[in-house]
Amino acid sequence: MIKQNKTLIAGPWVGEFGWELFVWQAYIRSLSEIYDETYVICRKSSEPLYKDFTDKFINIRTSGIADSFFMYDLNTDNLLRKTLLENKHLLKKDLAVFKPRRIGNPPHTMYDYPLRFNNQPIAPKYIMYGSEKETDIDFVFHIRNRQLRSEDNWPVSYWQKLRGMLPKSSKIACIGTLKESGYIEGTVDLRGENLAIVFDVLRNARCCFGPSSGPMHLASLCGCPHVVWSTPKNHERYTKTWNPLQTKVLFDSEHSWQPSPESIFKKYLRWIDG
């Protein structure tokens, strides 16, 4: 790639977290290597995703429901224009702006799908998040609690049953956002915690459990073995197209979004024994 003597501004990203992981952040990391400076427009909570290569963050606040690539009732171009006007001191003569776009046909497109930007071929560059260190968390739960398709949420009683099936000495953490994730008593509440801390927890945990969600995709990029359930259409996404690090994953679609905790636990035991 040809080195660009310019500043790159990337964003704003306002879609779902899982899509941010696999059709956005890795492309910006690759682009950053050919620009002198990289500025990322993102939500404050997402900063740790880009920290390894970003020179400056421009934080935005958004509200609404995100579904895959988009947030409903939000005009991304208007948000970009507003953000740049509020940060005029960053506008330089040699400035390149990379706006969110569909890359291939996600989530069916492979994670390494290339694109062209300013006549440059760009392939995404993924890293494994988190550091290997001793932590006291054995298992991680993502208790999906979204209003969007609420019928896909697992009942709290199911999570309590699953917790009771794991070794009694196990320490369990719950991750996700405070607004769209649940918590069960007796576990460590890491909802809303800085992602840098969640990276380390996932990197060193024995397994992460949850229905298909952004945090489950994050488990993949932290190298954390994960057990995930959903509809059959998501099987390829977890095992192939959105699994660049070849992280171990047990994907279950036998009972769609509502398998029994007994079924999940039995399959988990067979999986780790195999």
C-alpha positions as MATLAB code, in Angstrom:
seq = 'MIKQNKTLIAGPWVGEFGWELFVWQAYIRSLSEIYDETYVICRKSSEPLYKDFTDKFINIRTSGIADSFFMYDLNTDNLLRKTLLENKHLLKKDLAVFKPRRIGNPPHTMYDYPLRFNNQPIAPKYIMYGSEKETDIDFVFHIRNRQLRSEDNWPVSYWQKLRGMLPKSSKIACIGTLKESGYIEGTVDLRGENLAIVFDVLRNARCCFGPSSGPMHLASLCGCPHVVWSTPKNHERYTKTWNPLQTKVLFDSEHSWQPSPESIFKKYLRWIDG';
ca = [
       0.000    0.000    0.000;
       1.121    3.546   -0.732;
       1.726    5.747    2.297;
      -0.646    8.721    2.527;
       0.662   11.926    4.114;
      -2.776   12.799    5.439;
      -5.090   12.561    8.401;
      -7.787    9.896    8.304;
     -11.124   10.516   10.033;
     -13.194    7.342   10.332;
     -16.822    7.243   11.389;
     -19.270    7.782   12.861;
     -20.186    4.208   13.715;
     -23.779    3.921   14.989;
     -24.733    0.322   14.260;
     -24.794   -2.832   16.352;
     -21.740   -3.781   18.340;
     -21.182   -7.111   16.560;
     -21.173   -5.397   13.198;
     -18.742   -2.795   14.507;
     -16.388   -5.663   15.305;
     -16.539   -7.363   11.911;
     -17.417   -4.808    9.251;
     -15.688   -1.737   10.636;
     -12.915   -1.659   13.269;
     -10.504   -4.037   11.515;
     -10.678   -2.016    8.278;
      -9.867    1.199   10.137;
      -6.876   -0.488   11.768;
      -5.574   -1.446    8.339;
      -6.189    2.016    6.900;
      -4.375    3.640    9.819;
      -1.130    2.096    8.654;
      -1.042    4.278    5.535;
      -2.020    7.595    7.152;
       0.044    9.857    9.372;
      -2.786   10.307   11.860;
      -6.035    8.487   12.502;
      -9.054   10.027   14.233;
     -11.995    7.782   15.073;
     -15.539    9.036   15.613;
     -17.216    6.585   17.957;
     -19.213    6.068   21.118;
     -17.127    6.546   24.259;
     -17.753    2.925   25.243;
     -16.135    1.674   22.022;
     -12.803    3.480   22.413;
     -10.886    0.370   23.595;
     -11.616   -1.328   20.253;
      -9.442    1.233   18.469;
      -6.957    2.228   21.152;
      -4.036    0.287   19.667;
      -3.867    2.521   16.577;
      -5.920    5.703   17.084;
      -4.317    9.116   17.611;
      -7.491   10.934   18.650;
     -11.056   10.002   19.550;
     -14.085   12.119   18.757;
     -16.896   10.837   20.931;
     -20.558   10.950   19.938;
     -23.772   10.245   21.780;
     -26.673    8.578   20.032;
     -29.995    7.172   21.086;
     -32.282    4.698   19.412;
     -32.379    1.043   18.482;
     -29.560   -0.359   16.371;
     -30.293   -3.294   14.102;
     -27.290   -4.752   12.287;
     -25.583   -1.961   10.322;
     -28.032    0.821   11.097;
     -29.583    2.753   13.936;
     -33.208    3.555   13.206;
     -34.192    7.190   12.592;
     -30.610    8.428   12.450;
     -29.035   10.103    9.419;
     -25.351    9.164    9.481;
     -24.345   11.879    6.990;
     -25.988   14.562    9.110;
     -24.298   13.212   12.234;
     -20.914   13.264   10.486;
     -21.446   16.825    9.280;
     -22.502   17.966   12.749;
     -19.519   16.240   14.382;
     -17.007   17.791   11.992;
     -18.501   21.256   12.443;
     -18.148   20.847   16.210;
     -14.490   19.896   15.746;
     -13.334   22.453   13.180;
      -9.868   22.511   14.731;
      -9.343   19.015   13.313;
     -10.184   19.939    9.745;
      -6.951   20.059    7.797;
      -6.157   20.499    4.135;
      -4.992   16.921    3.732;
      -7.946   15.115    5.216;
      -9.558   11.833    4.193;
     -12.947   10.828    5.588;
     -13.933    7.164    5.667;
     -17.654    6.820    6.303;
     -19.392    3.607    7.409;
     -20.465    1.511    4.455;
     -21.549   -1.985    3.647;
     -18.506   -4.057    2.807;
     -19.493   -7.053    0.736;
     -22.676   -8.723    1.920;
     -22.291   -8.999    5.686;
     -22.650  -11.203    7.641;
     -22.389  -13.700    4.770;
     -19.180  -12.152    3.420;
     -15.939  -13.554    4.833;
     -14.138  -11.507    7.493;
     -11.160  -10.877    5.171;
     -13.188   -9.319    2.348;
     -11.133   -6.504    0.751;
     -12.301   -3.019   -0.216;
     -10.894   -0.016   -2.039;
     -10.596    3.441   -0.526;
      -8.997    6.348   -2.401;
      -7.764    3.822   -4.973;
      -6.050    1.760   -2.301;
      -6.799   -1.935   -1.765;
      -7.598   -2.490    1.911;
      -7.842   -5.812    3.736;
      -9.029   -5.846    7.368;
      -6.527   -6.385   10.170;
      -7.811   -8.143   13.302;
      -6.128   -8.439   16.667;
      -6.886  -10.572   19.700;
      -8.160   -8.315   22.434;
      -7.104   -8.686   26.052;
      -3.961   -9.852   27.810;
      -3.171  -13.261   29.203;
      -3.184  -12.900   32.964;
      -4.600  -14.573   36.028;
      -8.199  -13.563   36.707;
     -10.688  -15.078   39.104;
     -13.488  -15.344   36.508;
     -14.116  -18.865   35.224;
     -17.245  -18.365   33.107;
     -18.930  -15.416   31.444;
     -22.657  -14.941   30.781;
     -24.222  -12.517   28.363;
     -27.850  -12.345   29.441;
     -29.527  -10.778   26.426;
     -32.292   -8.399   27.556;
     -33.156   -6.387   24.455;
     -36.499   -4.849   23.576;
     -35.714   -5.649   19.954;
     -36.999   -9.204   19.407;
     -37.585   -9.665   23.124;
     -38.853  -13.185   22.434;
     -35.228  -14.135   21.739;
     -34.188  -13.359   25.323;
     -33.598  -16.342   27.617;
     -35.707  -16.327   30.826;
     -33.750  -15.411   33.953;
     -34.771  -18.765   35.445;
     -32.848  -20.503   32.639;
     -29.698  -18.566   33.502;
     -30.094  -19.462   37.153;
     -30.404  -23.136   36.222;
     -27.319  -22.999   34.022;
     -25.356  -21.341   36.805;
     -26.409  -24.138   39.159;
     -25.103  -26.778   36.745;
     -21.614  -25.323   36.517;
     -19.067  -26.295   39.194;
     -20.054  -24.723   42.526;
     -16.607  -23.209   42.973;
     -16.892  -21.345   39.659;
     -16.891  -17.569   39.575;
     -19.165  -16.133   36.905;
     -19.311  -12.629   35.415;
     -22.179  -11.003   33.510;
     -21.233   -8.694   30.628;
     -23.012   -6.391   28.186;
     -24.620   -2.990   28.476;
     -26.619   -1.993   31.526;
     -29.616   -1.174   29.352;
     -29.781   -4.343   27.258;
     -28.208   -7.048   29.411;
     -29.321   -8.845   32.545;
     -27.647   -9.935   35.749;
     -28.280  -12.747   38.214;
     -27.498  -12.562   41.897;
     -24.286  -14.198   42.995;
     -22.322  -13.320   39.849;
     -19.886  -10.475   39.190;
     -21.650   -7.584   37.490;
     -19.436   -6.290   34.672;
     -22.270   -4.773   32.659;
     -21.297   -1.336   31.446;
     -17.704   -1.879   32.557;
     -14.842   -0.495   30.477;
     -14.251   -2.815   27.528;
     -10.542   -3.057   28.328;
     -11.469   -4.892   31.541;
     -13.963   -7.105   29.718;
     -11.266   -7.984   27.155;
      -9.026   -9.416   29.877;
     -11.875  -11.311   31.533;
     -12.890  -12.945   28.251;
      -9.311  -13.638   27.189;
      -8.740  -15.727   30.327;
     -12.173  -17.266   30.991;
     -12.873  -20.945   30.407;
     -16.040  -20.264   28.404;
     -18.649  -17.636   27.577;
     -22.358  -18.515   27.270;
     -25.129  -16.587   25.559;
     -27.559  -16.224   22.675;
     -26.316  -14.580   19.493;
     -25.230  -11.018   20.303;
     -22.442   -8.499   20.005;
     -20.768   -9.589   23.262;
     -20.649  -13.167   21.960;
     -18.838  -11.918   18.865;
     -16.457  -10.056   21.164;
     -15.709  -13.375   22.883;
     -14.493  -14.638   19.513;
     -12.047  -11.725   19.156;
     -10.765  -12.312   22.690;
     -10.017  -15.969   21.926;
     -12.600  -17.101   24.467;
     -14.328  -20.439   23.754;
     -18.035  -19.706   23.600;
     -21.351  -21.531   23.544;
     -23.928  -19.623   21.536;
     -27.481  -20.406   20.457;
     -29.666  -18.923   17.756;
     -31.358  -19.845   14.469;
     -29.552  -21.999   11.880;
     -28.875  -18.981    9.645;
     -26.292  -17.717   12.160;
     -24.225  -20.910   12.205;
     -21.872  -19.862    9.413;
     -21.419  -16.418   10.912;
     -20.087  -17.763   14.216;
     -18.071  -20.665   12.868;
     -16.682  -19.165    9.676;
     -17.438  -15.732    8.229;
     -17.044  -13.812   11.523;
     -14.382  -15.953   13.164;
     -11.004  -14.627   11.926;
      -9.053  -15.996   14.912;
     -10.592  -19.479   14.567;
     -11.818  -19.296   18.145;
     -13.479  -22.451   19.459;
     -17.253  -22.153   19.350;
     -20.166  -24.467   20.033;
     -23.136  -23.198   18.026;
     -26.551  -24.660   18.859;
     -29.644  -24.104   16.729;
     -31.606  -27.234   17.578;
     -34.193  -25.239   19.527;
     -33.522  -21.820   17.981;
     -33.354  -19.054   20.623;
     -34.962  -21.122   23.385;
     -32.961  -24.281   24.125;
     -33.299  -25.601   27.659;
     -30.404  -24.941   30.053;
     -30.138  -28.724   30.516;
     -29.642  -29.150   26.772;
     -27.007  -26.414   26.594;
     -25.098  -27.834   29.548;
     -25.101  -31.396   28.203;
     -23.809  -30.215   24.836;
     -21.168  -28.113   26.577;
     -19.912  -31.148   28.528;
     -19.695  -33.260   25.362;
     -17.938  -30.393   23.599;
     -15.203  -29.892   26.193;
     -14.704  -33.644   26.564;
     -14.324  -34.029   22.810;
];
